[in-house]
């Protein structure tokens, strides 16, 4: 999982979903788990 200040590049990948959990923003990618990430905060 990558931790970034901006998830825009990860959110553009095919199969990516942007989810908010516990005040943090996550990108979940089941097609390619390498591009899964969490935003700082």
mmCIF file as Biopython writes it, N, C-alpha, C and O atoms, coordinates in Angstrom:
data_model
#
loop_
_atom_site.group_PDB
_atom_site.id
_atom_site.type_symbol
_atom_site.label_atom_id
_atom_site.label_alt_id
_atom_site.label_comp_id
_atom_site.label_asym_id
_atom_site.label_entity_id
_atom_site.label_seq_id
_atom_site.pdbx_PDB_ins_code
_atom_site.Cartn_x
_atom_site.Cartn_y
_atom_site.Cartn_z
_atom_site.occupancy
_atom_site.B_iso_or_equiv
_atom_site.auth_seq_id
_atom_site.auth_asym_id
_atom_site.pdbx_PDB_model_num
ATOM 1   N N  . UNK A ? 1  ? 0.842   -1.183 0.000   1.0 0.0 1  A 1 
ATOM 2   C CA . UNK A ? 1  ? 0.000   0.000  0.000   1.0 0.0 1  A 1 
ATOM 3   C C  . UNK A ? 1  ? 0.885   1.244  0.000   1.0 0.0 1  A 1 
ATOM 4   O O  . UNK A ? 1  ? 1.873   1.322  0.730   1.0 0.0 1  A 1 
ATOM 5   N N  . UNK A ? 2  ? 0.517   2.197  -0.819  1.0 0.0 2  A 1 
ATOM 6   C CA . UNK A ? 2  ? 1.260   3.448  -0.891  1.0 0.0 2  A 1 
ATOM 7   C C  . UNK A ? 2  ? 0.532   4.505  -0.060  1.0 0.0 2  A 1 
ATOM 8   O O  . UNK A ? 2  ? -0.696  4.584  -0.090  1.0 0.0 2  A 1 
ATOM 9   N N  . UNK A ? 3  ? 1.285   5.309  0.674   1.0 0.0 3  A 1 
ATOM 10  C CA . UNK A ? 3  ? 0.720   6.425  1.422   1.0 0.0 3  A 1 
ATOM 11  C C  . UNK A ? 3  ? 1.155   7.700  0.723   1.0 0.0 3  A 1 
ATOM 12  O O  . UNK A ? 3  ? 2.350   7.951  0.563   1.0 0.0 3  A 1 
ATOM 13  N N  . UNK A ? 4  ? 0.183   8.507  0.303   1.0 0.0 4  A 1 
ATOM 14  C CA . UNK A ? 4  ? 0.486   9.691  -0.495  1.0 0.0 4  A 1 
ATOM 15  C C  . UNK A ? 4  ? -0.326  10.874 -0.020  1.0 0.0 4  A 1 
ATOM 16  O O  . UNK A ? 4  ? -1.325  10.727 0.683   1.0 0.0 4  A 1 
ATOM 17  N N  . UNK A ? 5  ? 0.130   12.061 -0.422  1.0 0.0 5  A 1 
ATOM 18  C CA . UNK A ? 5  ? -0.636  13.266 -0.124  1.0 0.0 5  A 1 
ATOM 19  C C  . UNK A ? 5  ? -1.761  13.453 -1.142  1.0 0.0 5  A 1 
ATOM 20  O O  . UNK A ? 5  ? -2.770  14.089 -0.838  1.0 0.0 5  A 1 
ATOM 21  N N  . UNK A ? 6  ? -1.597  12.908 -2.333  1.0 0.0 6  A 1 
ATOM 22  C CA . UNK A ? 6  ? -2.632  12.986 -3.361  1.0 0.0 6  A 1 
ATOM 23  C C  . UNK A ? 6  ? -2.799  11.624 -4.022  1.0 0.0 6  A 1 
ATOM 24  O O  . UNK A ? 6  ? -1.825  11.013 -4.461  1.0 0.0 6  A 1 
ATOM 25  N N  . UNK A ? 7  ? -4.041  11.157 -4.088  1.0 0.0 7  A 1 
ATOM 26  C CA . UNK A ? 7  ? -4.326  9.830  -4.638  1.0 0.0 7  A 1 
ATOM 27  C C  . UNK A ? 7  ? -4.829  9.885  -6.070  1.0 0.0 7  A 1 
ATOM 28  O O  . UNK A ? 7  ? -5.275  8.875  -6.615  1.0 0.0 7  A 1 
ATOM 29  N N  . UNK A ? 8  ? -4.759  11.051 -6.677  1.0 0.0 8  A 1 
ATOM 30  C CA . UNK A ? 8  ? -5.353  11.205 -7.996  1.0 0.0 8  A 1 
ATOM 31  C C  . UNK A ? 8  ? -4.772  10.233 -9.021  1.0 0.0 8  A 1 
ATOM 32  O O  . UNK A ? 8  ? -5.502  9.675  -9.840  1.0 0.0 8  A 1 
ATOM 33  N N  . UNK A ? 9  ? -3.448  10.035 -8.969  1.0 0.0 9  A 1 
ATOM 34  C CA . UNK A ? 9  ? -2.824  9.138  -9.952  1.0 0.0 9  A 1 
ATOM 35  C C  . UNK A ? 9  ? -3.259  7.699  -9.739  1.0 0.0 9  A 1 
ATOM 36  O O  . UNK A ? 9  ? -3.435  6.955  -10.704 1.0 0.0 9  A 1 
ATOM 37  N N  . UNK A ? 10 ? -3.436  7.293  -8.465  1.0 0.0 10 A 1 
ATOM 38  C CA . UNK A ? 10 ? -3.877  5.915  -8.199  1.0 0.0 10 A 1 
ATOM 39  C C  . UNK A ? 10 ? -5.346  5.722  -8.568  1.0 0.0 10 A 1 
ATOM 40  O O  . UNK A ? 10 ? -5.745  4.643  -9.005  1.0 0.0 10 A 1 
ATOM 41  N N  . UNK A ? 11 ? -6.144  6.769  -8.393  1.0 0.0 11 A 1 
ATOM 42  C CA . UNK A ? 11 ? -7.581  6.652  -8.651  1.0 0.0 11 A 1 
ATOM 43  C C  . UNK A ? 11 ? -7.892  6.502  -10.132 1.0 0.0 11 A 1 
ATOM 44  O O  . UNK A ? 11 ? -8.995  6.089  -10.490 1.0 0.0 11 A 1 
ATOM 45  N N  . UNK A ? 12 ? -6.942  6.831  -10.998 1.0 0.0 12 A 1 
ATOM 46  C CA . UNK A ? 12 ? -7.177  6.711  -12.444 1.0 0.0 12 A 1 
ATOM 47  C C  . UNK A ? 12 ? -6.935  5.308  -12.973 1.0 0.0 12 A 1 
ATOM 48  O O  . UNK A ? 12 ? -7.305  5.009  -14.109 1.0 0.0 12 A 1 
ATOM 49  N N  . UNK A ? 13 ? -6.323  4.443  -12.178 1.0 0.0 13 A 1 
ATOM 50  C CA . UNK A ? 13 ? -6.000  3.101  -12.652 1.0 0.0 13 A 1 
ATOM 51  C C  . UNK A ? 13 ? -7.272  2.285  -12.878 1.0 0.0 13 A 1 
ATOM 52  O O  . UNK A ? 13 ? -8.260  2.481  -12.170 1.0 0.0 13 A 1 
ATOM 53  N N  . UNK A ? 14 ? -7.265  1.367  -13.859 1.0 0.0 14 A 1 
ATOM 54  C CA . UNK A ? 14 ? -8.451  0.537  -14.076 1.0 0.0 14 A 1 
ATOM 55  C C  . UNK A ? 14 ? -8.728  -0.349 -12.875 1.0 0.0 14 A 1 
ATOM 56  O O  . UNK A ? 14 ? -7.823  -0.982 -12.332 1.0 0.0 14 A 1 
ATOM 57  N N  . UNK A ? 15 ? -9.994  -0.389 -12.465 1.0 0.0 15 A 1 
ATOM 58  C CA . UNK A ? 15 ? -10.384 -1.217 -11.328 1.0 0.0 15 A 1 
ATOM 59  C C  . UNK A ? 15 ? -10.270 -0.532 -9.981  1.0 0.0 15 A 1 
ATOM 60  O O  . UNK A ? 15 ? -10.472 -1.172 -8.949  1.0 0.0 15 A 1 
ATOM 61  N N  . UNK A ? 16 ? -9.949  0.758  -9.965  1.0 0.0 16 A 1 
ATOM 62  C CA . UNK A ? 16 ? -9.737  1.461  -8.692  1.0 0.0 16 A 1 
ATOM 63  C C  . UNK A ? 16 ? -11.052 2.012  -8.137  1.0 0.0 16 A 1 
ATOM 64  O O  . UNK A ? 16 ? -11.893 2.516  -8.883  1.0 0.0 16 A 1 
ATOM 65  N N  . UNK A ? 17 ? -11.214 1.908  -6.815  1.0 0.0 17 A 1 
ATOM 66  C CA . UNK A ? 17 ? -12.362 2.481  -6.124  1.0 0.0 17 A 1 
ATOM 67  C C  . UNK A ? 17 ? -11.850 3.393  -5.023  1.0 0.0 17 A 1 
ATOM 68  O O  . UNK A ? 17 ? -10.926 3.031  -4.295  1.0 0.0 17 A 1 
ATOM 69  N N  . UNK A ? 18 ? -12.447 4.580  -4.896  1.0 0.0 18 A 1 
ATOM 70  C CA . UNK A ? 18 ? -12.079 5.520  -3.840  1.0 0.0 18 A 1 
ATOM 71  C C  . UNK A ? 18 ? -13.087 5.366  -2.700  1.0 0.0 18 A 1 
ATOM 72  O O  . UNK A ? 18 ? -14.294 5.480  -2.912  1.0 0.0 18 A 1 
ATOM 73  N N  . UNK A ? 19 ? -12.585 5.107  -1.495  1.0 0.0 19 A 1 
ATOM 74  C CA . UNK A ? 19 ? -13.438 4.814  -0.342  1.0 0.0 19 A 1 
ATOM 75  C C  . UNK A ? 19 ? -12.992 5.669  0.837   1.0 0.0 19 A 1 
ATOM 76  O O  . UNK A ? 19 ? -11.795 5.864  1.046   1.0 0.0 19 A 1 
ATOM 77  N N  . UNK A ? 20 ? -13.957 6.184  1.615   1.0 0.0 20 A 1 
ATOM 78  C CA . UNK A ? 20 ? -13.614 6.901  2.848   1.0 0.0 20 A 1 
ATOM 79  C C  . UNK A ? 20 ? -13.905 6.008  4.043   1.0 0.0 20 A 1 
ATOM 80  O O  . UNK A ? 20 ? -15.023 5.517  4.202   1.0 0.0 20 A 1 
ATOM 81  N N  . UNK A ? 21 ? -12.893 5.799  4.885   1.0 0.0 21 A 1 
ATOM 82  C CA . UNK A ? 21 ? -13.055 5.005  6.101   1.0 0.0 21 A 1 
ATOM 83  C C  . UNK A ? 21 ? -12.332 5.699  7.235   1.0 0.0 21 A 1 
ATOM 84  O O  . UNK A ? 21 ? -11.160 6.055  7.111   1.0 0.0 21 A 1 
ATOM 85  N N  . UNK A ? 22 ? -13.040 5.892  8.352   1.0 0.0 22 A 1 
ATOM 86  C CA . UNK A ? 22 ? -12.464 6.493  9.565   1.0 0.0 22 A 1 
ATOM 87  C C  . UNK A ? 22 ? -11.736 7.796  9.272   1.0 0.0 22 A 1 
ATOM 88  O O  . UNK A ? 22 ? -10.674 8.063  9.835   1.0 0.0 22 A 1 
ATOM 89  N N  . UNK A ? 23 ? -12.313 8.607  8.387   1.0 0.0 23 A 1 
ATOM 90  C CA . UNK A ? 23 ? -11.727 9.909  8.088   1.0 0.0 23 A 1 
ATOM 91  C C  . UNK A ? 23 ? -10.546 9.869  7.139   1.0 0.0 23 A 1 
ATOM 92  O O  . UNK A ? 23 ? -10.002 10.921 6.801   1.0 0.0 23 A 1 
ATOM 93  N N  . UNK A ? 24 ? -10.135 8.698  6.703   1.0 0.0 24 A 1 
ATOM 94  C CA . UNK A ? 24 ? -9.042  8.579  5.747   1.0 0.0 24 A 1 
ATOM 95  C C  . UNK A ? 24 ? -9.607  8.195  4.392   1.0 0.0 24 A 1 
ATOM 96  O O  . UNK A ? 24 ? -10.680 7.597  4.300   1.0 0.0 24 A 1 
ATOM 97  N N  . UNK A ? 25 ? -8.880  8.541  3.344   1.0 0.0 25 A 1 
ATOM 98  C CA . UNK A ? 25 ? -9.308  8.206  1.992   1.0 0.0 25 A 1 
ATOM 99  C C  . UNK A ? 25 ? -8.426  7.072  1.482   1.0 0.0 25 A 1 
ATOM 100 O O  . UNK A ? 25 ? -7.199  7.163  1.509   1.0 0.0 25 A 1 
ATOM 101 N N  . UNK A ? 26 ? -9.066  6.008  1.019   1.0 0.0 26 A 1 
ATOM 102 C CA . UNK A ? 26 ? -8.356  4.834  0.512   1.0 0.0 26 A 1 
ATOM 103 C C  . UNK A ? 26 ? -8.683  4.642  -0.957  1.0 0.0 26 A 1 
ATOM 104 O O  . UNK A ? 26 ? -9.784  4.959  -1.407  1.0 0.0 26 A 1 
ATOM 105 N N  . UNK A ? 27 ? -7.723  4.124  -1.694  1.0 0.0 27 A 1 
ATOM 106 C CA . UNK A ? 27 ? -7.988  3.624  -3.042  1.0 0.0 27 A 1 
ATOM 107 C C  . UNK A ? 27 ? -7.798  2.118  -2.982  1.0 0.0 27 A 1 
ATOM 108 O O  . UNK A ? 27 ? -6.730  1.628  -2.615  1.0 0.0 27 A 1 
ATOM 109 N N  . UNK A ? 28 ? -8.849  1.389  -3.347  1.0 0.0 28 A 1 
ATOM 110 C CA . UNK A ? 28 ? -8.813  -0.071 -3.330  1.0 0.0 28 A 1 
ATOM 111 C C  . UNK A ? 28 ? -8.813  -0.534 -4.776  1.0 0.0 28 A 1 
ATOM 112 O O  . UNK A ? 28 ? -9.635  -0.097 -5.581  1.0 0.0 28 A 1 
ATOM 113 N N  . UNK A ? 29 ? -7.878  -1.428 -5.098  1.0 0.0 29 A 1 
ATOM 114 C CA . UNK A ? 29 ? -7.799  -1.935 -6.465  1.0 0.0 29 A 1 
ATOM 115 C C  . UNK A ? 29 ? -7.660  -3.449 -6.414  1.0 0.0 29 A 1 
ATOM 116 O O  . UNK A ? 29 ? -6.596  -3.978 -6.091  1.0 0.0 29 A 1 
ATOM 117 N N  . UNK A ? 30 ? -8.756  -4.140 -6.739  1.0 0.0 30 A 1 
ATOM 118 C CA . UNK A ? 30 ? -8.722  -5.606 -6.691  1.0 0.0 30 A 1 
ATOM 119 C C  . UNK A ? 30 ? -8.098  -6.203 -7.945  1.0 0.0 30 A 1 
ATOM 120 O O  . UNK A ? 30 ? -7.556  -7.307 -7.905  1.0 0.0 30 A 1 
ATOM 121 N N  . UNK A ? 31 ? -8.175  -5.473 -9.065  1.0 0.0 31 A 1 
ATOM 122 C CA . UNK A ? 31 ? -7.554  -5.990 -10.298 1.0 0.0 31 A 1 
ATOM 123 C C  . UNK A ? 31 ? -6.043  -5.970 -10.184 1.0 0.0 31 A 1 
ATOM 124 O O  . UNK A ? 31 ? -5.374  -6.916 -10.599 1.0 0.0 31 A 1 
ATOM 125 N N  . UNK A ? 32 ? -5.498  -4.893 -9.623  1.0 0.0 32 A 1 
ATOM 126 C CA . UNK A ? 32 ? -4.047  -4.764 -9.499  1.0 0.0 32 A 1 
ATOM 127 C C  . UNK A ? 32 ? -3.735  -4.203 -8.105  1.0 0.0 32 A 1 
ATOM 128 O O  . UNK A ? 32 ? -3.631  -2.987 -7.946  1.0 0.0 32 A 1 
ATOM 129 N N  . UNK A ? 33 ? -3.585  -5.066 -7.097  1.0 0.0 33 A 1 
ATOM 130 C CA . UNK A ? 33 ? -3.419  -4.615 -5.703  1.0 0.0 33 A 1 
ATOM 131 C C  . UNK A ? 33 ? -2.181  -3.767 -5.474  1.0 0.0 33 A 1 
ATOM 132 O O  . UNK A ? 33 ? -2.059  -3.133 -4.427  1.0 0.0 33 A 1 
ATOM 133 N N  . UNK A ? 34 ? -1.265  -3.742 -6.424  1.0 0.0 34 A 1 
ATOM 134 C CA . UNK A ? 34 ? -0.091  -2.877 -6.295  1.0 0.0 34 A 1 
ATOM 135 C C  . UNK A ? 34 ? -0.502  -1.398 -6.235  1.0 0.0 34 A 1 
ATOM 136 O O  . UNK A ? 34 ? 0.187   -0.587 -5.617  1.0 0.0 34 A 1 
ATOM 137 N N  . UNK A ? 35 ? -1.604  -1.058 -6.866  1.0 0.0 35 A 1 
ATOM 138 C CA . UNK A ? 35 ? -2.059  0.331  -6.905  1.0 0.0 35 A 1 
ATOM 139 C C  . UNK A ? 35 ? -3.145  0.588  -5.873  1.0 0.0 35 A 1 
ATOM 140 O O  . UNK A ? 35 ? -4.153  1.231  -6.165  1.0 0.0 35 A 1 
ATOM 141 N N  . UNK A ? 36 ? -2.935  0.087  -4.678  1.0 0.0 36 A 1 
ATOM 142 C CA . UNK A ? 36 ? -3.821  0.354  -3.553  1.0 0.0 36 A 1 
ATOM 143 C C  . UNK A ? 36 ? -3.130  1.397  -2.686  1.0 0.0 36 A 1 
ATOM 144 O O  . UNK A ? 36 ? -1.911  1.342  -2.518  1.0 0.0 36 A 1 
ATOM 145 N N  . UNK A ? 37 ? -3.882  2.349  -2.131  1.0 0.0 37 A 1 
ATOM 146 C CA . UNK A ? 37 ? -3.224  3.409  -1.368  1.0 0.0 37 A 1 
ATOM 147 C C  . UNK A ? 37 ? -4.101  4.037  -0.328  1.0 0.0 37 A 1 
ATOM 148 O O  . UNK A ? 37 ? -5.317  3.851  -0.305  1.0 0.0 37 A 1 
ATOM 149 N N  . UNK A ? 38 ? -3.436  4.808  0.556   1.0 0.0 38 A 1 
ATOM 150 C CA . UNK A ? 38 ? -4.131  5.545  1.602   1.0 0.0 38 A 1 
ATOM 151 C C  . UNK A ? 38 ? -3.606  6.964  1.597   1.0 0.0 38 A 1 
ATOM 152 O O  . UNK A ? 38 ? -2.415  7.199  1.398   1.0 0.0 38 A 1 
ATOM 153 N N  . UNK A ? 39 ? -4.519  7.919  1.822   1.0 0.0 39 A 1 
ATOM 154 C CA . UNK A ? 39 ? -4.097  9.311  1.896   1.0 0.0 39 A 1 
ATOM 155 C C  . UNK A ? 39 ? -3.816  9.690  3.337   1.0 0.0 39 A 1 
ATOM 156 O O  . UNK A ? 39 ? -4.532  9.280  4.250   1.0 0.0 39 A 1 
ATOM 157 N N  . UNK A ? 40 ? -2.768  10.478 3.534   1.0 0.0 40 A 1 
ATOM 158 C CA . UNK A ? 40 ? -2.416  10.934 4.881   1.0 0.0 40 A 1 
ATOM 159 C C  . UNK A ? 40 ? -3.537  11.779 5.458   1.0 0.0 40 A 1 
ATOM 160 O O  . UNK A ? 40 ? -4.230  12.497 4.737   1.0 0.0 40 A 1 
ATOM 161 N N  . UNK A ? 41 ? -3.705  11.681 6.784   1.0 0.0 41 A 1 
ATOM 162 C CA . UNK A ? 41 ? -4.714  12.505 7.428   1.0 0.0 41 A 1 
ATOM 163 C C  . UNK A ? 41 ? -5.508  11.736 8.439   1.0 0.0 41 A 1 
ATOM 164 O O  . UNK A ? 41 ? -6.404  12.293 9.073   1.0 0.0 41 A 1 
#
